[in-house]
Amino acid sequence: MTEGERRCRGVREERPDGCPAAGKRMTRFLSTAAALMLVCAACGPSADDIVAEAGDARITLGKAQNFTDGLDSALHSKKSGMAARREYVESLILEEVLVVEARARGVHETAEFQEDVERRFRKRATNSYHRERLMPALQITDQDIRDQFLLLEYDKGKELSRLLVRTLEEAQLLHSRLAQGAGFDALAQEHSLDQESAPRGGLVGVLNWADAEKVGVPRQLFEALAPGDVSEPLKASDGYMLVYCSALAEPDIGRYYDQIGRKLKRDRFLQANAALIDSLVVTMNLTLQPEGVRTLAAMRGDGIPTAQERARPLYTYAGGEITVGDFAKAVERRDGASPYGDSTIVVRTAENFIIPRVLLWEEARNVGYADTDEILVWKARKTRDLLIRALRKEVADQVAISEEEVSRYYDSRGEELRSAKNWQIDEILLETESEAEQVRARVEAGETFASLA
């Protein structure tokens, strides 16, 4: 052991229960990390040079560099030079200490933890396979956008204005004045409640039929309006409106480029995905098992299958099976009404939420996506993240908060809590835009946000 390693190792202190005293040990690491990095930098650093240790885990310069390289730009240190390096090493030390503590508590040995890691690993490998298989179908060209623009008749636009009033009687009166020769723009400026368009004489802009529907103009009426026409009074969400067509004009395709691109990707994804799943059903000889269906159809909405029932196959395929227990686990993780008690809904639920995931995983594994260096490194990293998360939850669950403490906190910040707006924001972080587009398509196709996350 070198002097540098001895300095870094520090003194291993333990709590009375035999577990490492993580906080004290970490303090010793922090006091030496920056000094060691200075020494290494002066003598020509090696990726294997040890910066610190936590239990049996060693933090090397190479690991510290990989940690920094893997950070999202938003998480980069605001500091620079040695101060930034020290901050990164401190983060790594804290992470190592938490991982060591989680393993010391046996978190990694629980069935729940192992199942969570495996489920996430399978999902990651499956998504990689899925993305590469479907990528060719999701390539959209400028000509594709133009063709879809014409196919949807988005090019047939009209310049429209509207005059919004509160009652039907007002709308009818203004319609009569227009029929007698009054100018639409003058009446809109004087009477319209639409504060955005009124100053422009009611002008909304050049719209196609889809745009018009968004502002309350039915497609049939839009197509019937010719330049100079004024509609009959239309019921609007906030009153009644008159719509005036002043000219024919083609909308700028640039306004719809992203919208059409998303629609094409969504449609092509759904088509390609359905074709892929259908082919896997055939090649893997997926077969529905009547006994499993009867078991689920006989259950009540809030029922829980017995151990014997959970083992029954619902589907079999080349190399495996989907059991009643697999179905029950999937149902527990998704929102919506219970599928139990109706064989048709059971089969539909399996086809929509279980079969695709299982068959895609099996195919991904068969063709090697579960064995790549990238996915194995990801699994190791994710396992560490989940260990830390589980440890924090275990510690947090042990914290007891009395009603008196809650009351004091509320009294001290009552006004803030009563007036503040609360937002719940859910997110799914993905590595590539194409992967995000696939997930968006699945959400828009009916899958729940929670199940995809």
C-alpha positions as CSV (number, residue, x, y, z in Angstrom):
1,M,0.0,0.0,0.0
2,T,1.4,3.4,-1.0
3,E,1.5,6.4,1.4
4,G,-1.2,8.0,-0.7
5,E,-3.4,5.0,-0.3
6,R,-2.9,4.9,3.4
7,R,-3.8,8.6,3.7
8,C,-6.9,8.0,1.6
9,R,-8.0,4.9,3.6
10,G,-8.2,6.8,6.9
11,V,-9.4,5.0,10.0
12,R,-12.3,2.6,9.7
13,E,-14.6,3.5,12.6
14,E,-17.7,1.4,13.5
15,R,-21.0,2.0,15.3
16,P,-21.9,-0.1,18.3
17,D,-24.0,-2.3,16.0
18,G,-20.9,-3.2,13.9
19,C,-21.8,-1.1,10.9
20,P,-19.3,1.4,9.5
21,A,-19.6,4.9,10.9
22,A,-20.2,6.3,7.4
23,G,-20.3,10.0,8.4
24,K,-17.0,10.0,10.3
25,R,-15.3,7.9,7.6
26,M,-16.5,10.2,4.9
27,T,-15.1,13.2,6.7
28,R,-11.6,11.7,6.6
29,F,-12.0,11.0,2.9
30,L,-13.0,14.6,2.2
31,S,-10.0,16.0,4.0
32,T,-7.6,14.1,1.8
33,A,-9.2,13.8,-1.7
34,A,-8.2,17.2,-3.0
35,A,-4.6,16.9,-1.7
36,L,-4.3,13.5,-3.4
37,M,-5.5,14.8,-6.7
38,L,-2.9,17.6,-6.5
39,V,-0.2,15.1,-5.9
40,C,-1.4,12.9,-8.8
41,A,-1.7,15.8,-11.1
42,A,1.9,16.9,-10.3
43,C,3.4,13.4,-11.0
44,G,1.4,12.5,-14.1
45,P,-2.0,11.0,-13.2
46,S,-3.0,7.4,-14.0
47,A,-6.6,6.3,-14.3
48,D,-5.9,3.6,-11.6
49,D,-4.6,6.1,-9.1
50,I,-6.8,5.8,-6.0
51,V,-8.5,8.9,-4.7
52,A,-10.5,7.4,-1.8
53,E,-12.0,4.3,-0.5
54,A,-15.4,3.5,1.0
55,G,-15.4,0.0,2.6
56,D,-14.0,-2.3,0.0
57,A,-14.8,0.1,-2.9
58,R,-12.0,2.2,-4.4
59,I,-12.5,5.5,-6.1
60,T,-9.9,6.0,-8.8
61,L,-9.1,8.9,-11.0
62,G,-10.6,7.0,-13.9
63,K,-13.9,6.5,-12.0
64,A,-14.0,10.1,-11.0
65,Q,-13.5,11.1,-14.7
66,N,-16.2,8.7,-15.9
67,F,-18.5,10.1,-13.2
68,T,-17.9,13.7,-14.5
69,D,-18.3,12.7,-18.1
70,G,-21.6,11.0,-17.4
71,L,-23.2,14.0,-15.7
72,D,-25.9,16.0,-17.5
73,S,-24.6,19.5,-18.3
74,A,-27.2,20.9,-15.9
75,L,-25.5,19.0,-13.0
76,H,-22.0,20.2,-13.7
77,S,-20.3,22.0,-10.9
78,K,-20.5,25.8,-10.9
79,K,-16.9,25.8,-9.6
80,S,-13.8,25.3,-11.7
81,G,-10.3,23.7,-11.4
82,M,-9.5,22.0,-8.1
83,A,-12.7,23.2,-6.4
84,A,-14.8,21.5,-9.1
85,R,-12.7,18.3,-8.9
86,R,-13.1,18.2,-5.1
87,E,-16.8,18.6,-5.4
88,Y,-17.1,15.7,-7.8
89,V,-15.0,13.5,-5.6
90,E,-17.0,14.4,-2.6
91,S,-20.2,13.4,-4.5
92,L,-18.5,10.1,-5.4
93,I,-17.4,9.4,-1.8
94,L,-20.9,10.1,-0.5
95,E,-22.4,7.8,-3.1
96,E,-19.9,5.0,-2.2
97,V,-20.6,5.4,1.5
98,L,-24.4,5.1,0.9
99,V,-23.9,2.0,-1.3
100,V,-21.7,0.3,1.3
101,E,-24.3,1.1,4.0
102,A,-27.2,-0.2,1.8
103,R,-25.3,-3.5,1.2
104,A,-24.4,-3.8,4.9
105,R,-28.1,-3.6,5.7
106,G,-28.9,-6.3,3.1
107,V,-31.0,-4.1,0.8
108,H,-29.7,-5.8,-2.3
109,E,-30.7,-9.3,-1.0
110,T,-34.4,-8.6,-0.8
111,A,-36.7,-10.1,-3.4
112,E,-38.4,-6.8,-3.9
113,F,-35.1,-5.1,-4.7
114,Q,-33.9,-7.8,-7.0
115,E,-37.2,-7.8,-8.9
116,D,-37.1,-4.1,-9.3
117,V,-33.6,-4.1,-10.7
118,E,-34.4,-7.0,-13.1
119,R,-37.6,-5.3,-14.3
120,R,-35.8,-2.1,-15.1
121,F,-32.9,-4.0,-16.8
122,R,-35.3,-5.8,-19.0
123,K,-37.1,-2.6,-19.9
124,R,-33.9,-0.9,-20.8
125,A,-32.7,-3.8,-23.0
126,T,-36.1,-4.1,-24.6
127,N,-36.2,-0.4,-25.4
128,S,-32.8,-0.5,-27.0
129,Y,-33.9,-3.4,-29.2
130,H,-37.3,-1.8,-29.9
131,R,-35.8,1.5,-30.9
132,E,-33.3,0.0,-33.3
133,R,-35.8,-2.3,-34.9
134,L,-38.3,0.5,-35.5
135,M,-35.9,3.3,-36.2
136,P,-36.0,3.0,-40.1
137,A,-39.8,3.4,-40.0
138,L,-39.6,6.6,-38.1
139,Q,-37.3,8.5,-40.5
140,I,-39.4,11.4,-41.9
141,T,-38.3,13.4,-44.9
142,D,-39.4,16.9,-46.1
143,Q,-41.3,15.2,-48.9
144,D,-43.2,13.1,-46.4
145,I,-44.2,16.3,-44.6
146,R,-45.3,17.9,-47.9
147,D,-47.3,14.9,-49.0
148,Q,-49.1,14.7,-45.7
149,F,-49.7,18.5,-45.7
150,L,-51.5,18.0,-49.0
151,L,-53.2,14.8,-48.1
152,L,-54.7,16.4,-45.0
153,E,-55.8,19.4,-47.1
154,Y,-54.0,21.7,-44.8
155,D,-53.0,23.7,-47.9
156,K,-56.6,24.9,-48.5
157,G,-56.6,27.9,-46.3
158,K,-58.8,30.9,-45.8
159,E,-58.3,34.3,-44.1
160,L,-60.9,34.4,-41.4
161,S,-62.1,37.0,-38.9
162,R,-64.6,36.6,-36.0
163,L,-66.8,38.8,-34.0
164,L,-67.6,37.5,-30.5
165,V,-70.6,38.7,-28.4
166,R,-72.2,37.5,-25.3
167,T,-75.8,36.7,-26.5
168,L,-77.6,35.3,-29.5
169,E,-79.7,38.4,-29.8
170,E,-76.6,40.6,-30.1
171,A,-75.1,38.3,-32.8
172,Q,-78.4,38.3,-34.8
173,L,-78.5,42.1,-34.6
174,L,-75.0,42.5,-35.8
175,H,-75.5,40.0,-38.6
176,S,-78.4,42.1,-39.8
177,R,-76.2,45.2,-39.8
178,L,-73.6,43.3,-41.9
179,A,-76.3,42.3,-44.4
180,Q,-77.2,46.0,-44.7
181,G,-73.6,46.9,-45.6
182,A,-71.8,47.6,-42.4
183,G,-68.1,46.7,-42.4
184,F,-67.1,43.6,-40.4
185,D,-63.8,45.1,-39.2
186,A,-65.5,48.2,-37.8
187,L,-68.2,46.2,-36.0
188,A,-65.6,43.8,-34.6
189,Q,-63.5,46.6,-33.2
190,E,-66.5,48.2,-31.6
191,H,-68.4,45.1,-30.3
192,S,-66.2,42.0,-30.2
193,L,-65.3,40.5,-26.8
194,D,-62.2,38.8,-28.3
195,Q,-59.6,41.1,-27.0
196,E,-56.9,39.6,-29.1
197,S,-58.6,39.9,-32.5
198,A,-60.8,42.9,-32.0
199,P,-58.1,45.5,-32.4
200,R,-57.3,43.9,-35.8
201,G,-60.9,44.2,-36.9
202,G,-61.6,40.6,-35.8
203,L,-58.8,39.1,-38.0
204,V,-57.8,35.7,-36.7
205,G,-55.5,34.8,-39.6
206,V,-55.0,32.3,-42.4
207,L,-56.5,29.0,-41.2
208,N,-57.1,25.6,-42.6
209,W,-60.0,23.4,-41.6
210,A,-58.1,21.9,-38.6
211,D,-57.2,25.4,-37.3
212,A,-60.8,26.6,-37.8
213,E,-62.2,23.7,-35.8
214,K,-59.9,24.7,-32.9
215,V,-61.7,28.1,-32.8
216,G,-65.1,26.6,-33.0
217,V,-65.8,26.7,-36.8
218,P,-67.0,23.3,-38.0
219,R,-65.3,21.8,-41.0
220,Q,-68.4,21.8,-43.1
221,L,-69.0,25.5,-42.5
222,F,-65.3,26.3,-43.1
223,E,-65.4,24.5,-46.5
224,A,-68.7,26.3,-47.4
225,L,-67.4,29.8,-46.7
226,A,-66.4,31.8,-49.8
227,P,-64.6,35.2,-49.8
228,G,-67.1,37.9,-48.7
229,D,-69.3,35.4,-46.8
230,V,-70.4,35.9,-43.2
231,S,-71.6,32.9,-41.2
232,E,-74.9,32.7,-39.3
233,P,-74.4,33.1,-35.5
234,L,-72.4,30.2,-34.0
235,K,-72.5,29.1,-30.4
236,A,-69.0,29.5,-28.9
237,S,-67.6,28.5,-25.6
238,D,-67.8,32.1,-24.3
239,G,-70.8,33.4,-26.2
240,Y,-71.9,33.6,-29.9
241,M,-69.7,34.6,-32.9
242,L,-69.9,35.6,-36.5
243,V,-67.2,34.3,-38.8
244,Y,-66.1,36.3,-41.9
245,C,-64.1,34.9,-44.8
246,S,-62.1,37.7,-46.5
247,A,-59.9,35.7,-48.9
248,L,-58.5,32.3,-50.0
249,A,-54.8,31.7,-49.0
250,E,-52.5,28.8,-48.5
251,P,-51.1,28.5,-44.9
252,D,-47.4,28.4,-44.4
253,I,-46.3,24.7,-44.3
254,G,-43.7,25.7,-41.7
255,R,-46.4,26.3,-39.1
256,Y,-47.4,22.6,-39.3
257,Y,-44.0,21.0,-39.9
258,D,-43.5,19.7,-36.3
259,Q,-47.2,18.8,-35.9
260,I,-47.2,16.8,-39.1
261,G,-43.9,15.2,-38.3
262,R,-45.1,14.0,-34.9
263,K,-48.3,12.6,-36.4
264,L,-46.4,10.7,-39.1
265,K,-44.0,9.3,-36.5
266,R,-46.8,8.3,-34.2
267,D,-48.7,6.6,-37.1
268,R,-45.7,4.8,-38.4
269,F,-44.6,3.7,-35.0
270,L,-48.0,2.2,-34.3
271,Q,-48.0,0.4,-37.6
272,A,-44.5,-0.9,-37.4
273,N,-44.9,-1.9,-33.7
274,A,-48.1,-3.8,-34.5
275,A,-46.4,-5.6,-37.4
276,L,-43.4,-6.5,-35.1
277,I,-45.6,-7.9,-32.3
278,D,-47.7,-9.9,-34.8
279,S,-44.5,-11.5,-36.2
280,L,-43.3,-12.4,-32.8
281,V,-46.6,-13.9,-31.8
282,V,-46.2,-16.2,-34.8
283,T,-42.5,-17.0,-34.6
284,M,-42.7,-17.7,-30.8
285,N,-46.0,-19.7,-31.2
286,L,-47.8,-17.7,-28.5
287,T,-50.8,-19.8,-27.4
288,L,-53.6,-18.8,-25.0
289,Q,-54.3,-21.2,-22.2
290,P,-58.0,-21.6,-21.4
291,E,-57.4,-22.6,-17.7
292,G,-55.5,-19.4,-17.0
293,V,-58.3,-17.3,-18.7
294,R,-61.0,-19.1,-16.6
295,T,-59.0,-18.4,-13.4
296,L,-58.9,-14.7,-14.1
297,A,-62.5,-14.5,-15.4
298,A,-63.7,-16.1,-12.1
299,M,-61.9,-13.6,-9.9
300,R,-63.7,-10.5,-8.4
301,G,-62.5,-7.0,-9.2
302,D,-60.4,-6.7,-6.1
303,G,-59.4,-10.4,-5.9
304,I,-55.9,-11.7,-5.3
305,P,-55.0,-15.0,-6.9
306,T,-53.7,-17.8,-4.6
307,A,-50.2,-19.2,-5.0
308,Q,-51.5,-22.1,-6.9
309,E,-53.5,-19.9,-9.2
310,R,-50.6,-17.6,-9.8
311,A,-48.5,-20.5,-11.2
312,R,-51.1,-21.3,-13.9
313,P,-50.1,-20.4,-17.4
314,L,-52.1,-17.8,-19.2
315,Y,-50.1,-17.9,-22.4
316,T,-47.3,-20.2,-23.4
317,Y,-44.7,-19.5,-26.1
318,A,-41.4,-21.0,-27.3
319,G,-39.1,-20.9,-24.4
320,G,-41.4,-19.6,-21.7
321,E,-44.9,-18.7,-20.4
322,I,-47.0,-15.8,-19.1
323,T,-48.6,-16.9,-15.9
324,V,-51.7,-15.7,-14.0
325,G,-49.2,-14.2,-11.5
326,D,-47.4,-12.2,-14.2
327,F,-50.8,-10.9,-15.2
328,A,-51.6,-9.9,-11.6
329,K,-48.3,-8.1,-11.2
330,A,-48.9,-6.1,-14.4
331,V,-52.4,-5.1,-13.2
332,E,-51.0,-3.9,-9.9
333,R,-48.7,-1.5,-11.6
334,R,-51.2,0.1,-14.0
335,D,-54.0,2.5,-13.5
336,G,-57.6,1.9,-14.6
337,A,-60.5,-0.4,-13.8
338,S,-59.9,-4.0,-12.8
339,P,-59.9,-6.5,-15.7
340,Y,-60.8,-9.4,-13.6
341,G,-64.2,-11.1,-14.0
342,D,-64.4,-10.8,-17.8
343,S,-62.5,-13.1,-20.1
344,T,-62.7,-10.6,-23.0
345,I,-61.2,-7.8,-21.0
346,V,-58.5,-10.2,-19.6
347,V,-57.4,-11.1,-23.1
348,R,-57.5,-7.5,-24.3
349,T,-55.5,-6.3,-21.2
350,A,-52.9,-9.0,-21.9
351,E,-52.6,-8.1,-25.6
352,N,-52.2,-4.4,-24.9
353,F,-50.0,-4.3,-21.8
354,I,-48.3,-7.7,-21.2
355,I,-47.7,-9.7,-24.4
356,P,-45.8,-6.9,-26.2
357,R,-43.5,-6.3,-23.3
358,V,-42.8,-10.0,-22.7
359,L,-42.2,-11.0,-26.4
360,L,-40.0,-7.9,-27.1
361,W,-37.9,-8.8,-24.0
362,E,-37.5,-12.4,-25.2
363,E,-36.5,-11.3,-28.7
364,A,-34.1,-8.7,-27.3
365,R,-32.4,-11.3,-25.2
366,N,-32.3,-13.8,-28.0
367,V,-30.4,-11.4,-30.3
368,G,-28.0,-10.3,-27.6
369,Y,-29.3,-6.9,-26.4
370,A,-29.1,-8.1,-22.8
371,D,-25.4,-8.8,-23.0
372,T,-23.9,-5.7,-24.5
373,D,-21.2,-3.8,-22.5
374,E,-23.4,-0.7,-22.6
375,I,-26.4,-2.4,-21.0
376,L,-24.3,-4.2,-18.4
377,V,-22.7,-0.9,-17.4
378,W,-26.1,0.7,-17.2
379,K,-27.4,-2.1,-15.0
380,A,-24.5,-1.7,-12.6
381,R,-25.1,2.0,-12.4
382,K,-28.8,1.6,-12.0
383,T,-28.3,-1.0,-9.2
384,R,-26.3,1.5,-7.3
385,D,-28.9,4.3,-7.8
386,L,-31.6,2.0,-6.5
387,L,-29.6,0.9,-3.5
388,I,-29.2,4.5,-2.5
389,R,-32.8,5.3,-3.1
390,A,-33.9,2.2,-1.0
391,L,-31.6,3.2,1.8
392,R,-32.9,6.7,1.9
393,K,-36.5,5.5,1.9
394,E,-35.6,3.1,4.8
395,V,-34.1,5.9,6.8
396,A,-37.0,8.3,6.0
397,D,-39.6,5.7,7.0
398,Q,-38.0,5.6,10.5
399,V,-38.5,9.3,11.0
400,A,-41.6,9.9,13.2
401,I,-43.3,13.3,12.9
402,S,-45.9,14.1,15.6
403,E,-49.2,16.0,14.9
404,E,-47.9,18.7,17.1
405,E,-44.8,19.2,14.9
406,V,-47.1,19.3,11.8
407,S,-49.3,21.8,13.5
408,R,-46.4,24.1,14.4
409,Y,-45.0,24.0,10.9
410,Y,-48.4,24.8,9.4
411,D,-49.0,27.7,11.8
412,S,-45.6,29.2,11.0
413,R,-46.1,28.9,7.2
414,G,-49.9,28.8,6.9
415,E,-50.4,31.7,4.6
416,E,-47.7,30.4,2.2
417,L,-49.2,27.0,2.2
418,R,-52.8,28.3,1.6
419,S,-51.9,30.6,-1.2
420,A,-49.2,28.6,-3.1
421,K,-50.1,26.7,-6.2
422,N,-49.3,23.0,-6.2
423,W,-48.2,21.4,-9.5
424,Q,-47.6,17.7,-10.0
425,I,-45.2,17.1,-12.8
426,D,-44.3,13.6,-14.0
427,E,-41.5,13.0,-16.3
428,I,-39.8,10.2,-18.2
429,L,-36.1,10.9,-18.9
430,L,-34.9,9.3,-22.1
431,E,-31.5,9.4,-23.9
432,T,-32.6,10.2,-27.4
433,E,-35.3,12.2,-29.2
434,S,-36.4,9.2,-31.2
435,E,-36.9,7.2,-28.0
436,A,-38.9,10.1,-26.6
437,E,-41.1,10.2,-29.7
438,Q,-41.8,6.4,-29.3
439,V,-42.9,6.9,-25.7
440,R,-45.1,9.9,-26.8
441,A,-46.7,7.7,-29.4
442,R,-47.5,5.0,-26.9
443,V,-49.0,7.6,-24.5
444,E,-51.2,9.0,-27.2
445,A,-52.2,5.5,-28.2
446,G,-53.6,4.9,-24.7
447,E,-50.8,3.6,-22.5
448,T,-50.6,5.3,-19.1
449,F,-47.8,7.6,-18.2
450,A,-47.2,5.7,-15.0
451,S,-46.8,2.3,-16.7
452,L,-44.3,3.7,-19.2
453,A,-42.3,5.4,-16.5
